[in-house]
Amino acid sequence: MKDLFERLNNHGLFIKIFVVMVISIVTVSVMITFSTLRMSEKLFMDTFSITNSKVINQMKTSFETFSYSIVIVANSLRQSGSVKTFLTEGDVNSLSMTKSYFNMKEQMVRVHSYLDAYEVGITVQGVNNRSYWTSREYWSIEEAELAKHQITLKTYEQPNQLIYHYDDHYVDKPMIVATKALTEKTTGNIYGIMYVAISEADFKQFYVNYTSDGNDIVIVDKAGRIVSSNRNEMIGQQAQELLVHAQEIDEQGLHYKSIEFNGMKQVVLVEYLPSFDMYLINLIDQEIVKRNIIDTKAIVLISISIVASALLAVFIISRRMTKSLTRLVKQISDMSKNDFDHYVTESGSYETKQLAMAFNFMLDELHEYVEALIATQKKQRNAELTALQQQINPHFLYNTLASIKIIVQQGDKEKATGTIQALISLFQNTIGDVSETITVEQELANMKNYAFIHQVRYGGKIHVNYYISPDCLNYQLPKLIIQPFIENAFFHGFNKKSGGFIHIMVGQEADMLICEVVDNGDGMEVNAGQRLPNYKSKRQLFSGIGVKNVHDRIKLLYGSDYGVEISSALGEGTKVKIRLPIIQTKDNTII
């Protein structure tokens, strides 16, 4: 037992590292798996709702086109003298009556042509009890019954409106009927009513092709009754709860809402049809849709496989690394504190060799440490500049990788590959010593690579334009001096606006090189005389790290006469002006 404890003590570093790595890998994997499932569900529901919103808009267009055709029919009937005569004249001789019927028929043929694209029946009934039917078989209601029908009475109450009614008089063939009173132009007296009837089976053709299993459409009137649906069992039912949700979504301007309906979790999308005074409601069964898209079992199995592989690799690497380190520690502990000429053996793994070499090198350089420290103090100014640039680079890299992450999640490998290649080109041209500068022409290439990365993400909604004075192309400027402002314009300038432009301008003004980044985005509040925005706000428009560091970096490099100025107004956009000295390419000196 004593030997066992001694062996465990000798390998204590390995055991601690391995245990910590096991706990970390398992914890991270569980969190990533859970987050991936949740994000996949949310991303899918957001994407699905956006797609369905576009489909619903297409449905709405079809309904509005149909309603517009009915409006044309109503106006044509109201303006026709033949129709008015037919519906208002009293008993006359047979010849006059025949002529009246003939003129009425000719007019109705012309009027019906506006609705030839739809299976509808048109009926006109006058105050003289005359009526004309384009097709009695389509809507076979008796004239006497129609005269005192609730549809007719409601039309008389609202003579100036085109009203849509649900008629379930015939259970096997429910109808949607559009009515409009025909009135005198001068007096407004009603002399007849127009009825345009379409069966629910024909009415649903406007949307039935867009439905599928778990993706249903219902149309609800203001009374809460379902007048049409691709699910026949729901037609004619009362759905007050669904009406309340539809009104809430419409009034609050929500994209979608998750509800419990008919014992199932549903995502609801709503579009109000003003011409019909009805709601077009899209019901999406979350469970059915997610089952067909997200393979939870496969994601969990992949995560378990990755964890197992990672643990095996950690075990092998940790064992080899700690074995060499244990030997090295023993050599160092045996060394006398004042015996600085004693070297340790450079053996074992690559990492241990590097540590041994570093230790031996430290002994050789110990006496030069004080001198190096003094030299470091003298170079403090350059060290501060280095720190500033090292803050800018990770800030840019973080946001760029965030863009690539979104593209990868969307499954577009080609866009992801192109974006990564642009990122590689960008960093190949920018990473270097902080005191180095590049030409405006090189910076322009970097900006185009950077803009390409974000335009892939935003789908070209934000246009970037370049206005570079040709005589400035060979001037020098610090690396990554313009990038943070383009970055902020992309990430924060268009949160409310869906798109716009970013202008990048470089030119010479007197003895200064002027770089401007102008956008027409959301804008922000900047106090008078304030060169930079307030960085204490949690909802600031510009990133505090990137913008302030650029300003400080310019001041440290060239003095207080140069720096960054920002002007902005809410809803109008933001203008960033960077003042730099003119640096020629040949001798790299400031003019």
Secondary structure, DSSP 4 states (H G I P E B T S, - for coil): -HHHHHHHHHTHHHHHHHHHHHHHHHHHHHHHHHHHHHHHHHHHHHHHHHHHHHHHHHHHHHHHHHHHHHHHHHHHHHH-HHHHHHHH--S--HHHHHHHHHHHHHHHHHHHGGGTTS--EEEEEETTS-EEES-TTTS---HHHHHTSHHHHHHHHSTTS-EEEEE-SSTTS-EEEEEEEEE-TTT--EEEEEEEEEEHHHHGGGTGGG-BTTEEEEEEETTSBEEEESSGGGTT-B-HHHHHHHHHHHHHT-S-EEEEETTEEEEEEEEEETTTTEEEEEEEEHHHHHHHH--HHHHHHHHHHHHHHHHHHHHHHHHHHHHHHHHHHHHHHTS-TT-TTPPPP--SSHHHHHHHHHHHHHHHHGGGHHHHHHHHHHTHHHHHHHHHHHHHHHHHHHHHHHHHHHHHHTT-HHHHHHHHHHHHHHHHHH-S-TT-EEEHHHHHHHHHHHHHHHHHHHTT-EEEEEEE-GGGTT-EEETTSSHHHHHHHHHHTTSSSS-EEEEEEEEEETTEEEEEEEE-SS-----TT-SS--SS-TT-SS-HHHHHHHHHHHHHHH-TT-EEEEEEETTTEEEEEEEEE-B-TTT--B-
